Amino acid sequence: MAATNFNTKNDTYRKLMGNGLTYRIPPFQRDYSWTEAEWEDLWLDILGTLEPDGEPAHYMGYLVLQSQDDKTFDVIDGQQRLTTLSLIVLATLKHLQRLIEAAIEPERTKQRLEQLRQTYVGYLDPVTLVPRAKLTLNRNNDNYYQTYLIPLVDRLPQRGFRASEHSLRKAFSWFDKRLGEYLRKSGETDQGRVLAQFVDQMSDKLFFTVITVTDELNAYRVFETLNARGVRLSSTDLLKNYLFSVLHRRQQHEHELKTLEDRWESMVGRLGSESFPDFLRVHWNSRHSFVRQAELFKTIRSRVTTREQVFNLLREMDEDIDTYLGLSEPELSAWSREAKDAAGYLRMFSVRQPFPLLLAARRQFSEADFETLLRAGVVFSFRYNVIGSQPPSEQERVYNQVAQRLSKGEFANLAAVLGALTSIYLADEPFRAAFADKTIRTTQSRNRRLVRYLLCQIERHVNGPTYDFDSDRFNLEHVLPQNPEVGWEAFSDDEAEAMVYRLGNMTLCETKLNRDLSNADYSRKREGYQRSNFLLTQKIAVENADWTPERVAARQSWMAKQATAIWRIPQLSG
């Protein structure tokens, strides 16, 4: 990002609102949505700076602005905070207006009101002599703000307005009431001075980190950078603003804008704004050339420039959203039990690379072929990611290339798709070798679930019964305990540390039996294993008179052979 397109500095609220600067919420930015919880947090923060021993300043976070002239700014992120601070100032002006109407030092109070209004709310344009507000809200909220709140009308109307407009009214009234309480607690007779001092101190002690960019692309890059650093901003809103601006600048009819807004909000509501960028990237990569998240906005901005392209993008997203939600939250889908289980396994593996291909397959294939590919995706991921620990970057590109070809109709059937994925199918020999040497630390709950799943699949393969690996009827048993006591002299300290989380050292054990055995020595554990209903666990007792590093390795090699037969795609295994 060029330095000339990006500027950052810290500014107080007073500096932000001074020097003839104006701020505009983009027409299609989200509506005002703060509630009493946020109002109260902000109010308490402000009061905390006004107390004699209070904090000297309060940090309000990032404010992302877009401007070409450094005089008029579009508020990309921070509109809720700026709008609420404006409402606090307006509530203060309302109290000053009441003092004037009550003839309490009317001249001095009027001077204070006008000075505060000019500084923080609006000013007289020196060229046109037309009053101008310093803050303009979005298309759904600005009329109420400019018509009723800025003029400080006596009775704010309540009927026939949007929910967000009611939120503006309620916020104004809430701060109006808090300011009344603040005045009473102050005990001061010169209330006009107290109110003016309140705004001045608040304005000097609240400060922002202000990031100013010159266009939407730089704004998006700022969002990506801040998100990478843990500051949660909404690139979803930025993309929405761009798409709406495509229609707006082409002067489309209001009903088209309303249709677009309704469809957009429906999708975001189903996904959640934090999940939306990931969905959009998966959707895009299922149809187009591979693009990384950091380049997604730039790519869409260059490819979606007309009214037809905007609505086509929404139509295609509508087509894919159910599949994406099924993969992300399988239990909420209407899929078959087998498909839900397969999607659940991918989620447990923390593997998302197959998603673009699966979206393409859902569009192109029958339900049966889609489910077959979904189950194959579990095998690919188990071999390549879980056991092989192969780098996912190349895998992601292969999935994208195959998804793109499938979307273009280049594959005649499912077998052709599987054949195109050969390069990311870890072959039998390297898979067996990787499995035989695999260590999975079960100190994390995700890893415990993974090993339980793995062992249940092997138990099913060698013995027949199917077990719910999340069942509380059995536990994960470490033959060599995680905290060994006496009776484990066959393992040196280094060997114990290296072997305890080897797959060959783990098995399944009924909950009570697992609890009874705990850290017992192997001879006692062996007696207990003979009583277990799990064949895997019985085999340990039958085949191992003692438990040593060599026996762990031998058992894991046997398990690797079973795994190669379980997680297998015949046409790719030869």
C-alpha positions in Angstrom: 0.0 0.0 0.0 1.6 3.3 -1.1 2.3 5.8 1.7 0.4 8.5 -0.2 -2.8 6.3 -0.1 -2.6 5.6 3.6 -2.2 7.8 6.7 -2.5 7.0 10.4 -2.5 9.2 13.5 -4.1 9.6 16.9 -6.8 12.3 17.2 -9.1 13.4 20.0 -12.8 13.8 19.3 -12.3 17.6 19.4 -9.7 17.5 16.6 -11.8 15.1 14.6 -14.8 17.5 14.7 -12.9 20.7 14.2 -11.4 22.7 11.3 -14.5 22.4 9.0 -14.2 18.7 8.6 -17.3 16.6 7.7 -18.0 12.9 8.0 -20.4 10.8 6.0 -21.7 7.3 6.6 -21.8 5.7 3.2 -25.4 5.4 2.0 -25.5 1.6 2.2 -23.5 1.2 5.4 -25.3 -0.8 8.1 -27.9 1.1 10.2 -27.4 2.4 13.7 -27.6 -0.6 16.0 -26.1 0.2 19.4 -28.2 -0.7 22.4 -28.3 0.3 26.1 -25.4 -2.1 26.8 -23.1 -0.2 24.5 -24.5 3.2 25.6 -23.8 2.4 29.3 -20.3 1.2 28.6 -19.4 4.4 26.7 -21.1 6.6 29.4 -19.1 4.9 32.2 -15.9 5.3 30.2 -16.6 9.0 29.8 -17.4 9.5 33.5 -14.2 7.6 34.3 -12.2 10.4 32.6 -14.1 13.2 34.4 -13.5 12.1 38.0 -10.8 13.9 39.9 -8.6 10.8 40.1 -9.9 9.3 36.8 -7.9 8.1 33.8 -6.3 11.0 31.9 -7.7 9.8 28.5 -9.8 7.0 27.1 -8.9 5.1 23.9 -11.8 4.7 21.5 -10.1 2.2 19.1 -9.6 2.4 15.4 -11.5 4.8 13.1 -11.1 3.9 9.4 -11.9 6.8 7.0 -11.8 7.3 3.3 -11.1 10.7 1.7 -9.8 12.3 -1.5 -9.4 15.8 -0.1 -8.8 15.4 3.7 -11.9 17.6 4.3 -14.8 15.2 3.7 -14.5 11.7 5.0 -16.5 8.5 4.4 -16.7 6.5 7.7 -15.7 3.0 6.7 -15.5 1.7 10.3 -16.5 3.6 13.5 -19.9 4.9 12.6 -21.6 3.5 15.7 -19.1 5.4 17.9 -19.2 8.6 16.0 -23.0 8.6 15.8 -23.3 7.9 19.5 -20.9 10.7 20.5 -22.9 13.1 18.3 -26.1 12.1 20.1 -24.4 12.8 23.5 -23.5 16.3 22.2 -27.0 16.8 21.0 -28.5 15.7 24.3 -26.2 18.3 26.0 -27.5 21.0 23.6 -31.0 20.0 24.5 -30.3 20.6 28.2 -28.8 24.0 27.3 -31.9 24.8 25.2 -34.1 24.0 28.2 -32.1 26.5 30.3 -32.6 29.2 27.7 -36.4 28.5 27.7 -36.4 28.7 31.5 -34.6 32.1 31.2 -31.6 30.9 33.2 -28.8 33.1 32.1 -30.2 33.0 28.6 -27.5 35.1 26.9 -24.5 33.2 28.2 -26.3 29.9 27.7 -27.2 30.7 24.2 -23.5 31.6 23.4 -22.4 28.2 24.8 -25.1 26.4 22.8 -24.1 28.0 19.6 -20.4 27.5 20.1 -20.9 23.8 20.9 -23.2 23.4 18.0 -20.8 25.0 15.6 -17.8 23.0 16.9 -19.4 19.6 17.1 -22.7 19.4 15.2 -22.7 21.8 12.2 -21.6 25.1 10.9 -22.5 27.8 8.4 -20.7 27.2 5.1 -18.7 30.4 4.5 -19.2 30.3 0.7 -22.9 29.3 0.3 -24.0 30.5 3.8 -26.0 27.2 4.0 -26.0 25.3 7.3 -24.1 22.0 7.0 -24.1 19.1 9.5 -20.7 17.7 10.4 -22.0 14.2 10.3 -24.3 12.6 7.7 -25.8 9.2 8.5 -26.7 6.5 6.0 -29.8 6.6 3.8 -32.0 4.9 6.3 -31.1 7.0 9.3 -30.0 10.4 8.0 -33.5 11.9 7.5 -34.5 11.2 11.1 -31.2 12.5 12.4 -31.3 15.7 10.3 -35.0 16.4 10.7 -35.6 15.7 14.4 -32.4 15.2 16.3 -30.2 18.0 15.1 -33.0 20.7 15.3 -33.7 19.5 18.9 -37.4 19.2 18.4 -39.4 19.2 21.6 -41.3 15.9 21.0 -39.5 13.3 19.0 -41.9 11.3 16.7 -42.2 7.6 17.4 -44.6 6.1 14.9 -43.9 4.9 11.4 -40.1 4.7 11.6 -37.5 1.9 11.2 -36.1 0.0 14.2 -32.7 1.8 13.7 -34.4 5.2 13.8 -36.1 4.2 17.1 -32.6 3.2 18.3 -31.4 6.8 17.5 -34.3 8.3 19.4 -33.8 6.0 22.4 -30.1 6.7 22.5 -30.7 10.4 22.5 -33.3 10.1 25.3 -31.1 7.7 27.3 -28.1 10.2 27.3 -30.5 13.1 27.9 -31.6 11.3 31.1 -28.0 10.5 32.1 -27.0 14.1 31.6 -29.8 15.2 33.9 -28.6 12.9 36.6 -25.0 14.2 36.0 -26.2 17.7 36.6 -28.0 16.9 39.8 -25.1 15.1 41.2 -22.7 17.9 40.4 -24.6 20.2 42.8 -23.5 23.2 40.7 -25.8 26.2 40.3 -24.3 27.2 36.9 -25.6 24.3 35.0 -24.7 25.8 31.6 -21.0 25.9 32.6 -21.2 22.3 33.8 -22.7 21.1 30.5 -20.2 23.0 28.4 -17.3 21.8 30.5 -18.7 18.2 30.2 -18.5 18.3 26.3 -15.1 20.0 26.3 -13.5 17.5 28.7 -15.1 14.5 26.9 -13.8 15.8 23.6 -10.3 16.3 24.8 -10.1 12.9 26.6 -11.6 10.6 24.1 -9.1 9.7 21.3 -9.0 7.4 18.3 -6.4 5.9 16.1 -7.5 7.3 12.8 -6.6 5.5 9.6 -7.3 7.4 6.4 -7.2 5.8 2.9 -8.0 7.1 -0.5 -10.2 4.4 -2.0 -12.1 1.2 -1.3 -9.2 -1.1 -2.2 -6.9 0.5 0.4 -9.7 0.4 2.9 -10.1 -3.3 2.3 -6.4 -3.8 2.8 -6.6 -1.9 6.1 -9.4 -4.2 7.2 -7.3 -7.3 6.3 -4.3 -6.0 8.3 -6.3 -5.1 11.3 -8.2 -8.4 11.3 -4.8 -10.2 11.2 -3.8 -8.3 14.3 -7.0 -9.3 16.1 -9.0 -6.1 15.6 -12.4 -7.3 14.4 -13.7 -5.1 11.6 -16.2 -6.0 8.9 -14.8 -6.4 5.4 -18.3 -7.7 4.7 -19.7 -4.2 5.1 -17.0 -2.8 2.9 -17.8 -5.2 0.1 -21.5 -4.5 0.5 -20.9 -0.8 0.1 -18.9 -1.4 -3.1 -21.6 -3.6 -4.7 -24.3 -1.1 -3.7 -22.2 1.8 -5.1 -22.1 0.0 -8.5 -25.9 0.2 -8.6 -26.1 3.7 -7.0 -23.7 5.4 -9.4 -25.7 3.9 -12.3 -28.9 5.5 -10.8 -30.8 2.2 -10.5 -34.3 2.3 -9.2 -34.9 2.1 -5.5 -36.7 -1.2 -5.7 -33.5 -2.8 -7.2 -31.4 -1.4 -4.3 -34.0 -2.7 -1.8 -33.9 -6.2 -3.5 -30.2 -6.2 -3.3 -30.2 -5.2 0.3 -32.8 -7.8 1.3 -30.9 -10.6 -0.4 -27.6 -9.4 1.0 -28.9 -9.2 4.6 -30.6 -12.6 4.3 -27.2 -14.2 3.4 -25.3 -12.3 6.1 -27.9 -13.2 8.6 -27.6 -16.9 7.8 -23.8 -16.9 7.8 -22.9 -14.2 10.3 -20.8 -11.3 9.2 -17.6 -12.9 10.5 -18.1 -16.0 8.4 -19.2 -14.2 5.3 -15.7 -13.3 3.9 -14.7 -17.0 4.1 -17.9 -18.1 2.4 -17.3 -15.6 -0.4 -13.8 -16.8 -1.0 -14.9 -20.4 -1.1 -17.7 -19.5 -3.4 -15.4 -17.5 -5.7 -12.7 -20.2 -5.8 -15.4 -22.8 -6.7 -16.1 -21.0 -10.0 -13.0 -18.9 -10.8 -9.2 -18.9 -10.7 -7.6 -19.3 -7.3 -7.5 -16.1 -5.2 -6.2 -15.6 -1.7 -8.3 -13.8 0.9 -6.1 -10.7 0.8 -6.7 -10.3 -2.9 -10.4 -11.2 -2.9 -11.8 -7.7 -2.7 -9.4 -6.4 -5.4 -10.4 -9.3 -7.7 -14.2 -8.9 -7.2 -13.8 -5.1 -7.7 -12.1 -5.7 -11.1 -14.6 -8.4 -12.2 -17.9 -7.1 -10.9 -18.5 -3.6 -12.4 -22.0 -3.7 -13.8 -25.5 -4.1 -12.6 -25.8 -7.5 -14.3 -22.6 -8.7 -12.7 -23.7 -7.6 -9.2 -27.0 -9.5 -9.4 -25.3 -12.5 -11.0 -22.8 -12.6 -8.1 -25.7 -12.6 -5.6 -27.6 -15.3 -7.6 -24.5 -17.5 -7.6 -23.9 -17.0 -3.9 -27.5 -17.9 -3.2 -26.9 -21.1 -5.1 -23.9 -22.1 -2.9 -24.9 -20.9 0.5 -26.8 -24.0 1.6 -23.8 -26.3 0.7 -21.4 -24.1 2.5 -23.6 -24.0 5.6 -23.9 -27.8 5.4 -20.1 -28.2 5.4 -19.6 -25.6 8.2 -22.5 -26.7 10.4 -23.5 -30.2 9.2 -25.9 -30.9 12.1 -28.2 -28.1 10.9 -28.3 -29.4 7.4 -31.0 -31.6 5.8 -28.3 -34.0 4.5 -28.2 -37.7 5.0 -26.6 -39.1 8.2 -23.6 -40.3 6.2 -23.0 -36.8 4.6 -23.4 -35.1 7.9 -20.8 -37.4 9.5 -18.4 -36.8 6.6 -18.7 -33.0 6.9 -18.3 -33.4 10.7 -15.0 -35.3 10.2 -13.7 -32.5 8.0 -14.6 -30.0 10.6 -12.9 -32.1 13.3 -9.8 -32.3 11.1 -9.9 -28.4 10.7 -9.6 -29.0 7.0 -11.4 -26.6 4.6 -9.4 -26.9 1.5 -11.9 -29.2 -0.3 -14.8 -26.8 0.2 -14.5 -25.1 -3.3 -14.6 -28.4 -5.0 -17.5 -29.7 -2.9 -19.5 -26.6 -3.8 -18.8 -27.2 -7.5 -19.7 -30.8 -7.1 -23.0 -30.0 -5.4 -23.9 -27.9 -8.4 -22.8 -30.4 -11.0 -23.4 -33.9 -9.6 -26.3 -35.9 -8.3 -26.8 -36.1 -4.6 -25.3 -39.6 -4.5 -22.1 -38.6 -6.4 -21.8 -35.5 -4.2 -21.9 -37.6 -1.0 -19.4 -40.0 -2.5 -17.0 -37.1 -3.2 -17.6 -35.7 0.3 -16.6 -39.1 1.8 -13.6 -39.2 -0.5 -12.7 -35.7 0.8 -12.4 -37.2 4.3 -10.0 -39.9 3.0 -7.9 -37.3 1.1 -7.8 -35.0 4.2 -7.0 -37.8 6.7 -4.1 -39.1 4.6 -2.7 -35.7 3.4 -3.5 -33.4 6.4 -4.1 -35.4 9.5 -1.5 -38.1 9.2 0.8 -36.9 6.4 1.0 -33.3 7.7 1.6 -32.1 4.2 1.7 -28.4 3.3 -1.9 -27.3 2.5 -1.0 -24.5 0.0 -0.5 -26.9 -3.0 -3.5 -28.9 -2.0 -5.6 -25.8 -2.0 -4.6 -24.9 -5.5 -5.3 -28.4 -6.8 -8.8 -28.4 -5.3 -9.4 -25.0 -6.9 -8.1 -26.1 -10.3 -10.3 -29.2 -10.3 -13.3 -27.2 -9.0 -12.9 -24.7 -11.8 -12.7 -27.4 -14.4 -15.7 -29.1 -12.9 -17.7 -25.8 -13.1 -16.8 -25.6 -16.8 -18.1 -29.1 -17.4 -14.7 -30.6 -18.3 -15.3 -33.9 -16.3 -17.6 -36.6 -17.5 -18.1 -38.3 -14.1 -17.0 -38.6 -10.6 -14.2 -41.0 -11.5 -12.6 -38.3 -13.7 -12.7 -35.8 -10.8 -11.0 -38.3 -8.4 -8.4 -39.0 -11.0 -7.6 -35.3 -11.3 -6.8 -35.3 -7.5 -4.1 -37.9 -7.6 -1.3 -35.5 -6.8 -2.8 -34.8 -3.3 -3.7 -38.4 -2.5 -0.9 -39.6 -0.2 0.0 -43.0 -1.6 -0.2 -46.2 0.5 3.4 -46.6 1.4 4.2 -43.0 2.5 0.8 -43.0 4.4 1.6 -46.2 6.2 5.1 -44.9 7.1 3.7 -41.6 8.4 1.0 -43.4 10.4 3.5 -45.8 11.9 5.5 -42.8 13.2 2.6 -40.5 14.2 2.3 -38.7 17.5 -0.8 -36.8 18.5 -0.8 -35.0 21.8 -4.1 -35.6 23.5 -3.8 -32.7 25.9 -6.2 -30.8 23.6 -9.9 -31.8 23.4 -9.8 -31.6 19.5 -6.9 -34.1 19.4 -8.6 -36.4 21.9 -11.7 -36.5 19.7 -9.5 -37.1 16.7 -7.8 -40.1 18.3 -11.1 -41.5 19.6 -12.5 -41.3 16.0 -9.4 -43.0 14.6 -9.5 -45.8 17.1 -13.2 -46.3 16.7 -12.7 -46.7 13.0 -10.0 -49.3 13.4 -12.2 -51.1 16.0 -15.0 -51.2 13.5 -12.7 -52.5 10.8 -11.3 -55.4 12.8 -14.3 -56.2 15.0 -17.5 -55.0 13.3 -19.4 -52.8 15.8 -19.8 -49.1 15.2 -19.2 -46.8 18.1 -20.0 -43.2 18.6 -16.6 -41.8 19.3 -18.1 -38.9 21.3 -19.8 -41.4 23.7 -19.2 -41.0 27.4 -19.5 -44.8 27.9 -15.8 -45.1 27.1 -12.6 -43.1 27.3 -9.2 -42.8 25.7 -6.7 -45.0 27.4 -3.0 -44.4 27.4 -1.3 -47.7 28.1 1.9 -46.0 29.3 0.2 -43.4 31.5 0.5 -39.7 30.8 1.9 -39.4 34.4 3.6 -42.7 35.0 4.5 -43.8 38.5 6.1 -47.1 39.5 6.2 -50.1 37.3 7.2 -48.4 34.1 11.0 -48.9 34.3 11.1 -50.3 30.7 10.8 -46.7 29.5 13.6 -44.1 30.2 12.4 -40.6 30.9 13.1 -39.5 27.3 11.3 -42.6 25.9 8.3 -42.1 28.2 8.0 -38.5 27.0 8.4 -39.6 23.3 6.1 -42.6 23.5 3.1 -41.6 25.6 1.3 -39.8 22.7 2.2 -42.3 20.0 -0.9 -43.8 18.5 0.4 -47.3 19.3 0.2 -46.4 23.0 -3.5 -45.5 22.9 -6.6 -47.6 22.9 -10.3 -47.5 24.0 -11.5 -48.4 27.4 -14.8 -48.5 29.2 -15.2 -45.4 31.5 -15.2 -47.2 34.8 -12.4 -49.6 33.8 -10.3 -46.6 32.6 -10.9 -44.9 35.9 -9.9 -48.0 37.9 -6.7 -48.6 36.0 -5.6 -44.9 36.0 -1.8 -44.9 36.6 -1.5 -48.7 37.4 1.5 -50.7 36.2 1.2 -52.8 33.1 0.6 -56.1 34.7 -2.6 -54.7 36.4 -3.7 -52.9 33.3 -3.2 -56.1 31.3 -5.7 -57.9 33.5 -8.2 -55.1 33.0 -7.7 -55.0 29.3 -8.7 -58.7 29.1 -12.2 -57.7 30.5 -12.7 -55.0 27.9 -15.3 -55.3 25.2 -13.0 -53.6 22.7 -11.0 -56.0 20.5 -8.2 -53.5 20.1 -7.8 -53.4 23.9 -8.1 -57.2 24.3 -5.3 -57.7 21.7 -2.9 -55.6 23.8 -3.3 -58.0 26.7 -3.3 -61.2 24.5 -0.2 -60.2 22.4 2.0 -58.3 24.9 3.3 -59.9 28.1 5.0 -56.6 28.8 4.9 -53.0 27.5 8.1 -51.6 26.1 9.0 -49.0 23.4 9.4 -51.8 20.9 5.9 -53.1 21.7 4.5 -49.6 21.1 6.2 -49.4 17.8 5.1 -52.9 16.7 1.4 -52.2 17.6 1.5 -48.9 15.8 2.9 -50.6 12.6 0.0 -53.0 12.8 -2.5 -50.1 13.2 -0.9 -48.4 10.2 -1.8 -51.4 8.0 -5.4 -51.3 9.2 -5.6 -47.6 8.6 -4.3 -48.0 5.0 -7.1 -50.3 4.3 -9.8 -48.1 6.0 -8.9 -44.6 4.6 -8.5 -45.7 1.0 -9.8 -44.8 -2.4 -9.3 -48.0 -4.5 -8.9 -46.4 -7.9 -6.0 -44.2 -6.5 -4.3 -46.9 -4.4 -3.6 -49.2 -7.3 
